[in-house]
Amino acid sequence: MNSTNRTVVVTGIGATTPLGGDAASTWEGLLAGRSGVSLLEQDWAAELPVRIAGQIAVEPTEIIPRPQARKMDRSAQFALIAAQEAWQDAGFTAKAGEDAGVDPDRLGAVIASGIGGVTTLLDQYDVLKEKGVRRVSPHTVPMLMPNSPAANVGIALGARAGVHTPVSACASGAEAIGYAIEMIRTGRADVVVAGGTEAAVHPLPIAAFGNMMAMSKNNDDPQGASRPWDVDRNGFVLGEGAGVVVLESEEHARARGAKIYVEAVGQGISADAHHITQPEPSGSGIAQALRHLVENNDLKPSEIAHINAHATSTPQGDIGEIKALRKAFGDDVDHMAIASTKSMTGHLLGGAGGVETVATVLALKHRVAPPTINIENLDPEVDADIIRGEARPLPEGTIAALNDSFGFGGHNVVLAFRTI
């Protein structure tokens, strides 16, 4: 098929998060301003400096048959659960080819992870040391591969147009969705299942992040620990889970009578080229991604009514994002209602862009934006309208919303969606 510039829409959503085992319960928790962060009660957590996390609300083995789950890392389990929910929500009743609504050669899957099968890798190394070579699982390699979540989703749904795994740290899930938009826009696929997943609630990642001084050590108040833009914020809280959307060309969606949530307008991408972990403090790299978004897509800053910000609850990153918005959009920022759902879910790393895209889509669909919780004293450097405490209605008419995602290494990805 020749290159085109087709309109892309969202026709299905799915999620499994610290707030709920599906998109509906996650959305309900976000609107209610409920925290999914809790104290880690595992024996291995007792000696860690960080003993809190946003742990998954519904264990995947309650949904996936145990014989199948044993051959999959938790990151792949999360991704498959979210993808199957999104697939069914989009109106498909079987895998591509068996459901006549989509040709397998025109179906893609782009599922990202920032770390991949880290729990499998570390657990199986412990098995090797403690029990010997013969006890190492023969499924270890296909379980720990970073592309394992994408591969499992692609196999389950019959995706043959391409199965991909972008890896860009905490921007991975958003980059996956941006890549999927381009697959459809350029004619490579008619339908793409896209999102992000992460399962890194394990002593080594937690110890490593903690020693970097990147995570909150507020173990005495787990639900109040993730506090973006608050003057007393002291680091992010690790979360786990997955968020997935079904993207489709508008022509294909309307031909099969699918419900349409929103238009997926496009992506803006840049890199800081500054530091392996620290964001560029002026926000210039992020601003470049924002400018790329509006200059290369049919989008005006005046349309943007809501931003699901990256805002992880780190001192430097939260302020840099606000500075970037002002650099890119100037006074238009004044009419953008900004929130960080990480205050409730924690930071899902490579899964964040997927889960937060689901939240952004639902905010536009229902015209209500979830709040940021735990802001007791707003940082005076925050020159923007932050939604605090309670959900807020969004304006009528045609409006757009952004999902910001940034990652270690200086990766910046911004996604835009619009009512349709």
Backbone hydrogen bonds in HBPLUS format (Angstrom, degrees):
<---DONOR---> <-ACCEPTOR-->    atom                        ^
c    i                          cat <-CA-CA->   ^        H-A-AA   ^      H-
h    n   atom  resd res      DA  || num        DHA   H-A  angle D-A-AA Bond
n    s   type  num  typ     dist DA aas  dist angle  dist       angle   num
A0006-ARG N   A0185-ARG O   3.38 MM 179  4.70 152.1  2.47 122.3 121.6     1
A0250-GLU N   A0007-THR O   2.83 MM 243  5.58 163.4  1.86 148.8 149.8     2
A0264-ALA N   A0008-VAL O   2.82 MM 256  5.36 160.3  1.86 130.4 137.0     3
A0009-VAL N   A0248-GLU O   2.79 MM 239  5.38 166.0  1.81 158.8 163.4     4
A0248-GLU N   A0009-VAL O   2.88 MM 239  5.38 149.7  1.98 152.7 160.1     5
A0010-VAL N   A0262-VAL O   2.93 MM 252  5.57 160.7  1.97 159.0 161.7     6
A0261-TYR N   A0010-VAL O   2.84 MM 251  5.49 166.9  1.86 166.9 169.5     7
A0011-THR N   A0246-VAL O   2.90 MM 235  5.58 163.6  1.93 156.9 162.3     8
A0246-VAL N   A0012-GLY O   2.84 MM 234  4.70 157.6  1.88 129.0 130.6     9
A0014-GLY N   A0244-VAL O   2.86 MM 230  5.20 137.6  2.04 162.0 160.7    10
A0244-VAL N   A0014-GLY O   2.89 MM 230  5.20 168.8  1.90 151.9 153.1    11
A0016-THR N   A0242-ALA O   2.99 MM 226  5.47 155.2  2.05 152.7 155.5    12
A0242-ALA N   A0016-THR O   2.90 MM 226  5.47 154.1  1.97 150.5 159.1    13
A0017-THR N   A0020-GLY O   2.84 MM   3  5.37 173.7  1.85 167.4 167.2    14
A0020-GLY N   A0017-THR O   3.31 MM   3  5.37 147.9  2.42 101.5 109.7    15
A0057-ALA N   A0017-THR O   3.00 MM  40  6.15 163.0  2.03 134.8 133.8    16
A0026-THR N   A0022-ASP O   3.13 MM   4  6.21 153.9  2.21 144.9 152.8    17
A0027-TRP N   A0023-ALA O   2.89 MM   4  6.02 162.4  1.92 150.7 155.2    18
A0028-GLU N   A0024-ALA O   2.95 MM   4  6.17 158.0  2.00 146.7 153.1    19
A0029-GLY N   A0025-SER O   3.03 MM   4  6.18 155.7  2.09 141.4 147.4    20
A0030-LEU N   A0026-THR O   2.96 MM   4  6.25 153.7  2.03 149.0 156.5    21
A0031-LEU N   A0027-TRP O   2.96 MM   4  6.19 169.4  1.97 158.1 159.8    22
A0032-ALA N   A0028-GLU O   3.06 MM   4  6.18 145.7  2.18 140.5 150.1    23
A0034-ARG N   A0029-GLY O   3.04 MM   5  5.27 177.9  2.04 157.9 157.3    24
A0033-GLY N   A0030-LEU O   3.06 MM   3  5.17 151.9  2.14 102.3 111.1    25
A0036-GLY N   A0344-MET O   2.75 MM 308  5.67 166.9  1.77 152.9 153.2    26
A0038-SER N   A0053-ALA O   2.96 MM  15  5.81 167.4  1.97 150.5 149.7    27
A0053-ALA N   A0038-SER O   3.10 MM  15  5.81 156.1  2.15 159.4 166.6    28
A0040-LEU N   A0051-ARG O   2.79 MM  11  5.31 173.5  1.80 138.2 140.5    29
A0045-ALA N   A0042-GLN O   3.04 MM   3  5.55 152.8  2.12 112.9 121.1    30
A0046-ALA N   A0043-ASP O   3.29 MM   3  5.84 162.9  2.32 116.2 120.5    31
A0048-LEU N   A0045-ALA O   3.12 MM   3  5.35 158.2  2.17 111.1 117.9    32
A0054-GLY N   A0238-LEU O   2.67 MM 184  6.05 163.5  1.69 149.9 155.7    33
A0240-GLU N   A0054-GLY O   3.07 MM 186  6.29 130.0  2.33 163.0 164.9    34
A0062-GLU N   A0059-GLU O   2.95 MM   3  5.70 164.1  1.97 123.0 128.2    35
A0063-ILE N   A0060-PRO O   2.89 MM   3  5.35 160.9  1.92 115.0 121.4    36
A0064-ILE N   A0060-PRO O   2.77 MM   4  5.92 174.2  1.78 168.6 169.8    37
A0068-GLN N   A0065-PRO O   3.01 MM   3  5.50 124.8  2.33 113.4 126.6    38
A0069-ALA N   A0065-PRO O   2.91 MM   4  6.13 162.0  1.94 154.0 160.0    39
A0070-ARG N   A0066-ARG O   2.96 MM   4  6.02 152.9  2.03 155.5 159.2    40
A0071-LYS N   A0068-GLN O   3.14 MM   3  5.63 156.3  2.20 112.5 119.5    41
A0072-MET N   A0069-ALA O   3.02 MM   3  5.23 162.4  2.05 118.5 119.2    42
A0076-ALA N   A0073-ASP O   3.00 MM   3  5.35 123.4  2.33 105.5 119.0    43
A0077-GLN N   A0073-ASP O   2.97 MM   4  6.34 153.4  2.04 150.6 159.3    44
A0078-PHE N   A0074-ARG O   2.88 MM   4  6.11 166.9  1.90 157.0 158.7    45
A0079-ALA N   A0075-SER O   3.12 MM   4  6.28 161.3  2.16 139.4 144.8    46
A0080-LEU N   A0076-ALA O   2.90 MM   4  6.05 162.1  1.93 150.4 154.8    47
A0081-ILE N   A0077-GLN O   3.08 MM   4  6.28 162.7  2.11 152.2 156.5    48
A0082-ALA N   A0078-PHE O   3.04 MM   4  6.30 169.2  2.05 156.9 159.3    49
A0083-ALA N   A0079-ALA O   2.83 MM   4  5.93 158.6  1.87 150.8 157.6    50
A0084-GLN N   A0080-LEU O   2.90 MM   4  5.97 161.5  1.93 148.6 153.2    51
A0085-GLU N   A0081-ILE O   3.12 MM   4  6.31 155.1  2.19 144.4 151.1    52
A0086-ALA N   A0082-ALA O   2.98 MM   4  6.20 162.0  2.02 147.0 152.1    53
A0087-TRP N   A0083-ALA O   2.82 MM   4  5.97 157.6  1.87 149.8 156.4    54
A0088-GLN N   A0084-GLN O   3.04 MM   4  6.18 164.4  2.07 146.0 149.3    55
A0089-ASP N   A0085-GLU O   2.85 MM   4  6.00 155.3  1.91 148.3 156.3    56
A0090-ALA N   A0086-ALA O   2.91 MM   4  6.11 137.1  2.10 142.1 152.8    57
A0092-PHE N   A0087-TRP O   3.28 MM   5  5.87 157.9  2.33 157.8 151.8    58
A0091-GLY N   A0088-GLN O   2.96 MM   3  5.18 155.5  2.02 105.4 113.1    59
A0098-GLU N   A0095-LYS O   3.03 MM   3  5.59 132.0  2.27 128.6 142.2    60
A0099-ASP N   A0095-LYS O   2.97 MM   4  5.94 149.0  2.07 154.4 159.7    61
A0096-ALA N   A0157-LEU O   2.85 MM  61  5.93 159.2  1.89 150.6 147.4    62
A0097-GLY N   A0102-VAL O   3.29 MM   5  6.52 142.2  2.44 173.6 166.3    63
A0102-VAL N   A0099-ASP O   3.44 MM   3  6.50 174.2  2.45 128.6 127.7    64
A0106-ARG N   A0103-ASP O   2.79 MM   3  5.21 159.8  1.83 118.2 125.1    65
A0107-LEU N   A0104-PRO O   3.32 MM   3  5.08 167.1  2.34 103.4 104.0    66
A0160-ARG N   A0104-PRO O   2.88 MM  56  5.43 149.3  1.98 154.0 148.4    67
A0190-ASP N   A0106-ARG O   2.83 MM  84  5.35 159.9  1.87 138.0 143.2    68
A0191-VAL N   A0106-ARG O   3.23 MM  85  6.56 166.1  2.25 161.4 163.3    69
A0161-ALA N   A0107-LEU O   2.80 MM  54  5.17 161.2  1.84 151.0 145.4    70
A0108-GLY N   A0191-VAL O   2.88 MM  83  6.34 157.1  1.93 148.6 156.3    71
A0193-VAL N   A0108-GLY O   2.97 MM  85  6.33 157.9  2.02 142.4 142.1    72
A0109-ALA N   A0162-GLY O   3.01 MM  53  6.48 156.6  2.06 154.2 159.7    73
A0164-HIS N   A0109-ALA O   2.87 MM  55  6.40 154.2  1.94 152.4 160.5    74
A0110-VAL N   A0193-VAL O   2.85 MM  83  6.26 159.6  1.89 153.6 159.5    75
A0195-GLY N   A0110-VAL O   3.02 MM  85  6.61 146.1  2.13 155.4 158.5    76
A0111-ILE N   A0164-HIS O   3.18 MM  53  6.59 135.8  2.39 177.7 165.7    77
A0112-ALA N   A0195-GLY O   2.96 MM  83  6.35 165.0  1.99 146.3 148.5    78
A0197-THR N   A0112-ALA O   2.94 MM  85  6.33 145.6  2.06 155.0 164.5    79
A0118-VAL N   A0116-GLY O   2.85 MM   2  5.64 141.2  2.00 101.8  92.2    80
A0117-GLY N   A0144-LEU O   3.33 MM  27  3.86 148.7  2.43 121.7 118.3    81
A0121-LEU N   A0117-GLY O   3.06 MM   4  6.31 167.4  2.08 155.0 158.5    82
A0122-LEU N   A0118-VAL O   3.01 MM   4  6.15 171.6  2.01 152.7 154.4    83
A0123-ASP N   A0119-THR O   2.88 MM   4  5.83 160.6  1.92 145.0 151.5    84
A0124-GLN N   A0120-THR O   2.89 MM   4  5.86 164.1  1.92 151.7 156.3    85
A0125-TYR N   A0121-LEU O   3.11 MM   4  6.23 140.7  2.27 137.7 148.0    86
A0126-ASP N   A0122-LEU O   3.11 MM   4  6.39 149.1  2.21 141.6 149.4    87
A0127-VAL N   A0123-ASP O   3.02 MM   4  6.40 149.4  2.12 142.3 151.1    88
A0128-LEU N   A0124-GLN O   2.94 MM   4  6.18 157.2  2.00 142.3 147.9    89
A0129-LYS N   A0125-TYR O   3.01 MM   4  6.28 161.6  2.05 149.4 153.2    90
A0130-GLU N   A0126-ASP O   2.89 MM   4  5.97 162.3  1.92 152.9 158.0    91
A0131-LYS N   A0127-VAL O   2.73 MM   4  5.34 158.8  1.78 148.0 153.3    92
A0132-GLY N   A0128-LEU O   3.16 MM   4  4.68 139.1  2.33 111.6 120.2    93
A0135-ARG N   A0132-GLY O   3.20 MM   3  5.82 153.7  2.27 114.3 121.7    94
A0136-VAL N   A0133-VAL O   3.18 MM   3  5.71 166.9  2.20 117.5 121.5    95
A0140-THR N   A0137-SER O   3.15 MM   3  5.41 164.3  2.18 115.2 116.6    96
A0143-MET N   A0139-HIS O   3.03 MM   4  6.06 133.2  2.26 148.5 162.2    97
A0143-MET N   A0140-THR O   3.11 MM   3  5.10 130.3  2.37  96.0 110.1    98
A0144-LEU N   A0140-THR O   2.89 MM   4  6.09 150.3  1.98 156.7 164.3    99
A0145-MET N   A0141-VAL O   3.14 MM   4  6.14 139.8  2.31 155.9 164.1   100
A0148-SER N   A0145-MET O   2.97 MM   3  5.18 163.8  2.00 114.3 117.8   101
A0151-ALA N   A0147-ASN O   2.83 MM   4  5.99 162.2  1.86 158.3 164.4   102
A0152-ASN N   A0148-SER O   2.88 MM   4  5.99 165.8  1.90 156.7 159.7   103
A0153-VAL N   A0149-PRO O   3.05 MM   4  6.22 159.9  2.09 147.7 153.2   104
A0154-GLY N   A0150-ALA O   2.81 MM   4  5.96 163.8  1.83 151.4 156.8   105
A0155-ILE N   A0151-ALA O   2.88 MM   4  6.04 159.5  1.92 151.2 156.0   106
A0156-ALA N   A0152-ASN O   2.98 MM   4  6.07 163.0  2.01 143.7 148.9   107
A0157-LEU N   A0153-VAL O   3.00 MM   4  6.12 154.3  2.07 152.8 158.6   108
A0158-GLY N   A0154-GLY O   2.85 MM   4  5.64 123.7  2.17 136.8 150.1   109
A0159-ALA N   A0154-GLY O   2.89 MM   5  4.77 155.8  1.94 137.6 143.1   110
A0171-ALA N   A0168-SER O   3.02 MM   3  5.36 157.0  2.07 136.8 135.5   111
A0172-SER N   A0169-ALA O   3.14 MM   3  5.57 164.8  2.17 118.4 121.0   112
A0175-GLU N   A0171-ALA O   2.93 MM   4  6.10 158.6  1.97 157.3 164.5   113
A0176-ALA N   A0172-SER O   2.91 MM   4  6.17 149.5  2.00 150.6 158.9   114
A0177-ILE N   A0173-GLY O   3.25 MM   4  6.56 154.1  2.32 142.2 147.7   115
A0178-GLY N   A0174-ALA O   2.92 MM   4  6.20 161.8  1.95 153.8 159.2   116
A0179-TYR N   A0175-GLU O   2.85 MM   4  6.01 156.7  1.90 147.9 154.2   117
A0180-ALA N   A0176-ALA O   2.96 MM   4  6.18 153.1  2.03 143.0 150.5   118
A0181-ILE N   A0177-ILE O   2.95 MM   4  6.24 152.8  2.02 149.0 155.8   119
A0182-GLU N   A0178-GLY O   3.20 MM   4  6.50 157.2  2.25 145.6 150.7   120
A0183-MET N   A0179-TYR O   2.97 MM   4  6.32 145.5  2.09 145.3 155.6   121
A0184-ILE N   A0180-ALA O   3.20 MM   4  6.53 153.3  2.28 150.2 155.0   122
A0185-ARG N   A0181-ILE O   2.85 MM   4  6.03 168.6  1.86 154.3 158.3   123
A0186-THR N   A0182-GLU O   2.98 MM   4  5.87 160.0  2.02 146.4 149.7   124
A0188-ARG N   A0183-MET O   2.83 MM   5  5.09 128.5  2.10 160.6 170.3   125
A0189-ALA N   A0183-MET O   3.26 MM   6  5.80 140.9  2.42 127.3 126.1   126
A0187-GLY N   A0184-ILE O   3.05 MM   3  5.14 155.7  2.11 104.5 112.2   127
A0249-SER N   A0190-ASP O   3.01 MM  59  5.60 151.6  2.09 154.2 159.0   128
A0192-VAL N   A0247-LEU O   2.89 MM  55  5.22 160.9  1.93 142.9 147.4   129
A0247-LEU N   A0192-VAL O   2.85 MM  55  5.22 176.7  1.86 161.5 160.4   130
A0194-ALA N   A0245-VAL O   2.91 MM  51  5.49 170.7  1.92 166.7 168.1   131
A0245-VAL N   A0194-ALA O   2.77 MM  51  5.49 164.0  1.79 165.0 167.7   132
A0196-GLY N   A0243-GLY O   3.07 MM  47  5.77 147.7  2.18 157.5 163.7   133
A0243-GLY N   A0196-GLY O   3.07 MM  47  5.77 154.3  2.14 159.5 167.4   134
A0198-GLU N   A0241-GLY O   2.99 MM  43  5.68 147.4  2.10 155.9 166.3   135
A0241-GLY N   A0198-GLU O   3.05 MM  43  5.68 165.9  2.07 157.2 160.5   136
A0202-HIS N   A0200-ALA O   2.88 MM   2  5.48 117.7  2.27 113.0  95.5   137
A0206-ILE N   A0202-HIS O   3.21 MM   4  6.27 168.0  2.23 163.8 167.2   138
A0207-ALA N   A0203-PRO O   2.85 MM   4  5.85 159.5  1.89 146.6 152.7   139
A0208-ALA N   A0204-LEU O   2.86 MM   4  6.01 162.4  1.89 156.5 161.7   140
A0209-PHE N   A0205-PRO O   2.88 MM   4  6.01 171.2  1.89 152.4 154.9   141
A0210-GLY N   A0206-ILE O   2.88 MM   4  5.91 155.9  1.94 143.6 151.5   142
A0211-ASN N   A0207-ALA O   2.89 MM   4  6.08 152.2  1.97 146.0 152.7   143
A0212-MET N   A0208-ALA O   3.11 MM   4  6.36 131.2  2.36 139.2 151.8   144
A0212-MET N   A0209-PHE O   3.13 MM   3  5.08 133.7  2.35  94.0 107.0   145
A0214-ALA N   A0209-PHE O   3.25 MM   5  5.68 166.9  2.26 163.4 159.4   146
A0213-MET N   A0210-GLY O   3.00 MM   3  5.15 155.4  2.06 104.7 112.4   147
A0236-PHE N   A0214-ALA O   2.97 MM  22  6.45 144.1  2.10 155.5 146.1   148
A0216-SER N   A0236-PHE O   2.94 MM  20  5.51 156.3  2.00 133.6 138.5   149
A0219-ASN N   A0217-LYS O   2.78 MM   2  5.46 137.2  1.96 106.0  92.7   150
A0221-ASP N   A0218-ASN O   3.20 MM   3  5.74 160.4  2.24 113.0 118.8   151
A0224-GLY N   A0221-ASP O   3.09 MM   3  5.40 140.7  2.25 108.5 119.8   152
A0225-ALA N   A0222-PRO O   3.25 MM   3  5.24 166.5  2.27 105.5 109.2   153
A0230-ASP N   A0227-ARG O   3.19 MM   3  5.68 163.3  2.22 132.8 134.9   154
A0379-ASP N   A0229-TRP O   2.81 MM 150  5.64 161.3  1.85 178.3 171.9   155
A0233-ARG N   A0230-ASP O   3.08 MM   3  5.37 163.8  2.10 119.5 118.6   156
A0231-VAL N   A0377-ASN O   2.85 MM 146  5.81 158.8  1.90 166.3 172.9   157
A0235-GLY N   A0313-SER O   2.93 MM  78  5.29 142.4  2.08 167.4 155.5   158
A0347-HIS N   A0237-VAL O   2.61 MM 110  5.84 168.4  1.63 170.4 174.2   159
A0239-GLY N   A0347-HIS O   2.83 MM 108  4.93 150.0  1.92 128.0 119.3   160
A0253-ALA N   A0249-SER O   2.93 MM   4  6.21 165.5  1.95 161.2 165.5   161
A0254-ARG N   A0250-GLU O   2.93 MM   4  6.06 166.0  1.95 154.7 157.7   162
A0255-ALA N   A0251-GLU O   3.04 MM   4  6.11 149.0  2.14 142.3 151.1   163
A0256-ARG N   A0252-HIS O   3.28 MM   4  6.55 141.7  2.44 143.2 151.1   164
A0258-ALA N   A0253-ALA O   2.92 MM   5  5.18 164.3  1.95 157.2 153.3   165
A0257-GLY N   A0254-ARG O   3.16 MM   3  4.85 156.0  2.22  96.0 103.2   166
A0263-GLU N   A0418-ARG O   2.78 MM 155  5.10 171.6  1.79 162.8 162.3   167
A0418-ARG N   A0263-GLU O   2.90 MM 155  5.10 151.3  1.98 141.5 148.7   168
A0265-VAL N   A0416-ALA O   2.84 MM 151  5.29 128.5  2.11 129.9 142.8   169
A0416-ALA N   A0266-GLY O   2.99 MM 150  5.57 152.1  2.07 162.1 162.8   170
A0268-GLY N   A0414-VAL O   2.78 MM 146  5.02 142.5  1.91 145.3 154.8   171
A0414-VAL N   A0268-GLY O   2.86 MM 146  5.02 155.4  1.92 150.0 155.8   172
A0270-SER N   A0412-ASN O   3.09 MM 142  5.21 151.7  2.17 141.8 145.1   173
A0412-ASN N   A0270-SER O   3.06 MM 142  5.21 149.9  2.15 159.0 149.6   174
A0272-ASP N   A0410-GLY O   2.84 MM 138  4.61 149.3  1.94 124.8 135.2   175
A0409-GLY N   A0276-ILE O   2.76 MM 133  4.33 119.7  2.12 113.7 127.5   176
A0283-GLY N   A0280-GLU O   3.08 MM   3  5.76 156.7  2.13 123.2 130.2   177
A0287-ALA N   A0283-GLY O   2.93 MM   4  6.11 159.7  1.97 152.2 158.8   178
A0288-GLN N   A0284-SER O   2.99 MM   4  6.21 143.5  2.13 139.1 148.3   179
A0289-ALA N   A0285-GLY O   3.17 MM   4  6.58 149.7  2.27 144.0 151.3   180
A0289-ALA N   A0286-ILE O   3.03 MM   3  5.12 116.8  2.45  97.0 112.3   181
A0290-LEU N   A0286-ILE O   2.98 MM   4  6.35 156.9  2.03 153.6 160.2   182
A0291-ARG N   A0287-ALA O   2.88 MM   4  6.15 157.5  1.93 149.1 155.1   183
A0292-HIS N   A0288-GLN O   2.86 MM   4  6.03 154.5  1.93 145.1 152.7   184
A0293-LEU N   A0289-ALA O   2.93 MM   4  6.17 148.2  2.03 143.3 151.8   185
A0294-VAL N   A0290-LEU O   3.24 MM   4  6.62 161.2  2.28 151.5 153.2   186
A0295-GLU N   A0291-ARG O   2.91 MM   4  5.94 157.2  1.97 152.4 159.5   187
A0296-ASN N   A0292-HIS O   3.07 MM   4  5.85 143.7  2.21 141.9 148.1   188
A0299-LEU N   A0297-ASN O   2.82 MM   2  5.54 128.1  2.09 111.0  94.8   189
A0303-GLU N   A0300-LYS O   2.91 MM   3  5.53 157.7  1.96 120.4 127.1   190
A0304-ILE N   A0301-PRO O   3.13 MM   3  5.42 147.0  2.24 108.0 117.0   191
A0400-ALA N   A0303-GLU O   2.89 MM  97  5.47 155.9  1.95 136.1 133.0   192
A0305-ALA N   A0400-ALA O   2.87 MM  95  5.90 161.2  1.90 156.0 155.3   193
A0337-ALA N   A0305-ALA O   2.90 MM  32  6.06 169.7  1.91 135.6 132.5   194
A0402-LEU N   A0306-HIS O   3.02 MM  96  6.53 150.2  2.11 144.2 151.4   195
A0307-ILE N   A0337-ALA O   3.01 MM  30  6.29 152.5  2.09 143.1 144.0   196
A0339-ALA N   A0307-ILE O   3.03 MM  32  6.43 158.7  2.08 171.1 176.4   197
A0308-ASN N   A0402-LEU O   2.82 MM  94  6.10 172.5  1.83 161.1 159.6   198
A0404-ASP N   A0308-ASN O   3.11 MM  96  6.42 162.4  2.14 154.7 159.1   199
A0309-ALA N   A0339-ALA O   2.79 MM  30  5.87 148.3  1.89 163.4 170.5   200
A0318-ASP N   A0314-THR O   3.32 MM   4  6.01 169.6  2.33 147.9 150.9   201
A0320-GLY N   A0316-GLN O   3.07 MM   4  6.22 160.6  2.10 154.2 160.3   202
A0321-GLU N   A0317-GLY O   3.17 MM   4  6.32 151.9  2.25 150.2 155.1   203
A0323-LYS N   A0319-ILE O   2.98 MM   4  6.27 162.9  2.01 156.5 161.5   204
A0324-ALA N   A0320-GLY O   2.96 MM   4  6.13 151.0  2.05 141.7 149.6   205
A0325-LEU N   A0321-GLU O   3.04 MM   4  6.35 153.7  2.11 147.3 153.6   206
A0326-ARG N   A0322-ILE O   3.14 MM   4  6.46 158.7  2.18 150.6 155.5   207
A0327-LYS N   A0323-LYS O   2.93 MM   4  6.22 154.3  2.00 148.3 156.0   208
A0328-ALA N   A0324-ALA O   2.94 MM   4  6.14 157.8  1.99 152.2 157.4   209
A0329-PHE N   A0325-LEU O   2.82 MM   4  5.75 164.6  1.84 152.1 157.1   210
A0330-GLY N   A0326-ARG O   2.89 MM   4  4.58 145.4  2.01 121.0 127.5   211
A0332-ASP N   A0329-PHE O   3.12 MM   3  5.47 147.7  2.23 141.0 135.4   212
A0333-VAL N   A0330-GLY O   3.23 MM   3  6.11 166.7  2.25 121.9 125.1   213
A0334-ASP N   A0331-ASP O   3.02 MM   3  5.67 157.2  2.07 117.4 123.5   214
A0335-HIS N   A0332-ASP O   3.20 MM   3  5.97 158.2  2.25 119.5 123.5   215
A0336-MET N   A0333-VAL O   3.04 MM   3  5.17 166.5  2.06 115.5 117.0   216
A0338-ILE N   A0385-ASP O   2.95 MM  47  6.06 174.3  1.95 167.6 168.4   217
A0387-ILE N   A0338-ILE O   2.77 MM  49  5.81 167.6  1.78 158.8 161.5   218
A0343-SER N   A0340-SER O   3.28 MM   3  6.01 166.4  2.30 113.6 117.5   219
A0344-MET N   A0341-THR O   2.94 MM   3  5.56 161.7  1.97 115.9 121.8   220
A0345-THR N   A0341-THR O   3.08 MM   4  6.42 161.7  2.12 149.8 155.5   221
A0346-GLY N   A0342-LYS O   2.92 MM   4  4.56 147.2  2.02 123.5 128.7   222
A0351-GLY N   A0348-LEU O   2.78 MM   3  4.90 155.6  1.84 138.6 132.4   223
A0352-ALA N   A0349-LEU O   3.03 MM   3  5.38 158.3  2.08 112.4 119.3   224
A0355-VAL N   A0351-GLY O   3.12 MM   4  6.38 171.7  2.12 163.8 164.6   225
A0356-GLU N   A0352-ALA O   2.82 MM   4  5.87 166.4  1.84 159.3 164.0   226
A0357-THR N   A0353-GLY O   3.03 MM   4  5.87 132.6  2.27 125.0 135.9   227
A0358-VAL N   A0354-GLY O   3.13 MM   4  6.46 156.5  2.19 147.1 152.4   228
A0359-ALA N   A0355-VAL O   3.08 MM   4  6.46 155.2  2.14 144.9 151.7   229
A0360-THR N   A0356-GLU O   2.92 MM   4  6.06 148.3  2.02 135.5 144.2   230
A0361-VAL N   A0357-THR O   2.85 MM   4  6.06 163.9  1.88 157.5 160.8   231
A0362-LEU N   A0358-VAL O   3.04 MM   4  6.24 162.8  2.07 149.2 153.7   232
A0363-ALA N   A0359-ALA O   2.90 MM   4  6.04 146.0  2.02 140.9 150.7   233
A0364-LEU N   A0360-THR O   3.14 MM   4  6.42 156.2  2.20 148.1 152.7   234
A0365-LYS N   A0361-VAL O   2.91 MM   4  6.14 164.1  1.94 150.1 155.3   235
A0366-HIS N   A0362-LEU O   2.91 MM   4  5.90 165.7  1.93 148.7 151.6   236
A0367-ARG N   A0363-ALA O   2.78 MM   4  5.34 113.3  2.23 127.8 143.4   237
A0368-VAL N   A0363-ALA O   3.07 MM   5  5.02 140.7  2.23 131.9 142.2   238
A0394-LEU N   A0367-ARG O   2.88 MM  27  4.78 163.8  1.90 119.3 117.8   239
A0369-ALA N   A0392-ARG O   2.78 MM  23  5.25 164.7  1.80 154.1 154.1   240
A0392-ARG N   A0369-ALA O   2.92 MM  23  5.25 156.5  1.97 147.2 154.1   241
A0372-THR N   A0387-ILE O   2.86 MM  15  5.88 142.2  2.00 134.0 143.3   242
A0389-GLY N   A0372-THR O   3.05 MM  17  6.00 163.1  2.07 146.9 145.8   243
A0382-VAL N   A0379-ASP O   2.98 MM   3  5.64 168.1  2.00 124.8 128.1   244
A0390-GLU N   A0388-ARG O   2.87 MM   2  5.85 140.7  2.02 102.5  94.0   245
A0419-THR N   A0399-ILE O   2.97 MM  20  5.81 162.6  2.01 169.9 175.3   246
A0401-ALA N   A0417-PHE O   2.84 MM  16  5.41 152.4  1.92 147.6 153.5   247
A0417-PHE N   A0401-ALA O   2.92 MM  16  5.41 158.9  1.96 159.9 166.4   248
A0403-ASN N   A0415-LEU O   2.93 MM  12  5.17 149.6  2.02 140.4 146.7   249
A0415-LEU N   A0403-ASN O   3.01 MM  12  5.17 167.4  2.03 143.7 147.4   250
A0405-SER N   A0413-VAL O   2.89 MM   8  5.29 146.1  2.01 164.4 173.6   251
A0413-VAL N   A0405-SER O   2.87 MM   8  5.29 164.8  1.89 171.4 173.6   252
A0407-GLY N   A0411-HIS O   2.87 MM   4  4.97 151.0  1.95 138.8 144.8   253
A0410-GLY N   A0407-GLY O   2.99 MM   3  5.83 133.5  2.22 143.3 150.6   254
A0411-HIS N   A0407-GLY O   3.18 MM   4  4.97 141.9  2.33 131.4 137.8   255
